């Protein structure tokens, strides 16, 4: 069996991506961001085949796990 090490980078980044990364950041309180967020949420609902809300977390995997555990426990558990 071949052992593989899946660690990040360095990764070549295409020039087109580098150019887009130089664009101003889209603020999360703008109408444009809200529209994109809504569109992405709807696409994810379709992808996951659900009509329920899809929760998008802006955190690491550790943050997502903490959110999942914290929402299954009551104070004092």
N, C-alpha and C positions, 0 to 999 in steps of 0.2 A: 504494500500500500504506500502510495506517495504521500508524504506529509506536506501540508500546505499551511502557510502562515498568512492569514487574512488580516493584515494590518493596513491602515490608511496610508496613502501617498508614498513617495511623491507621485503625483498623477499629472500627466500632460494636460493642459487646459487649452482648448481651441481658441484661436484669436477672437472669434465671434463672441465667445463666452466672456473673455477678458474685457472686451469692449462694453458688453452689456453690464458687467459688474461695475463699470465706471459711472453708470447712470445714477442720478440721485435716488436715494432710498424712498420707497413709497410708504408714507406714514400710515400707521394702522388706524387712524381716526378719520381718514378721508373717505369720500364716497366711492372713489375708484377702488380702494382696498376692500371696502365693504362689498362691492359688486363682485370682485374676484373671489373673495372668501365665500360668498353665497354660491357662486358658480362651482367652486371646488367642492363645497359641501354636497351639492346636488350630484355632482359626478361621483363622489365617494359613496353616496347612498345607492346609486345605480351599481357601482362596482361591487359593493358588499351586499347587494340585493336586499336592502332594508328600506322601510319607510320611516324608521326611527331617526332621531337626531344622531349625527356623526360628530364625535368630539375630536377636535383637532388640538393637540397639545404642542405648545412651543417649548419643548423641553427635551432633555436627553431620554434615553430608554429608562434610565434610573428614575427620572422624574415621573415618567408614565407609570412605572411599577409602583412608586410611592402613592400616586394618585389613585391607582386601582385598589391598593391595600387600604388606604385611608378611607375610601368610600365604602368599604365593606365592614368597617369596624365602628363601634360606638365609643364615645368617651368612657374610659375606664376598662375597656376590653384588654 
